[in-house]
Amino acid sequence: MKKYQVIGGQYVFCHYGEADTLKGAMRIARQHEEYWDNWQGWHVPSIYSADDCMDVEPTEFNFDGIVPKPGSAPVAVCDYYRNEWIKREA
């Protein structure tokens, strides 16, 4: 597992890829922008540290088997409408 995991989804977790650098993970996330229904609009998947993710059996709630651990926070999220990344302080 690489250092950063790109995970999104409105109703279910969807793992979009992984990267060794935060910049690489941001590129992957931007390539997988999602349109959420219920007037939520456009969203960019979040980026999690690999340490904050776990492998689970794929189900209807996570299609790919890599999900954030309970209580973990993303390393970076994108404010789609401001077109800027918000990074978590270490």
Secondary structure, 3 states (H helix, E strand, C coil): CCCEEEEECCCCEEEEEEECCHHHHHHHHHHCCEEECCCCEEECCEEEEHHHEEECCCECCECCCEEECCCCCCCEEEECCCCEEEECCC
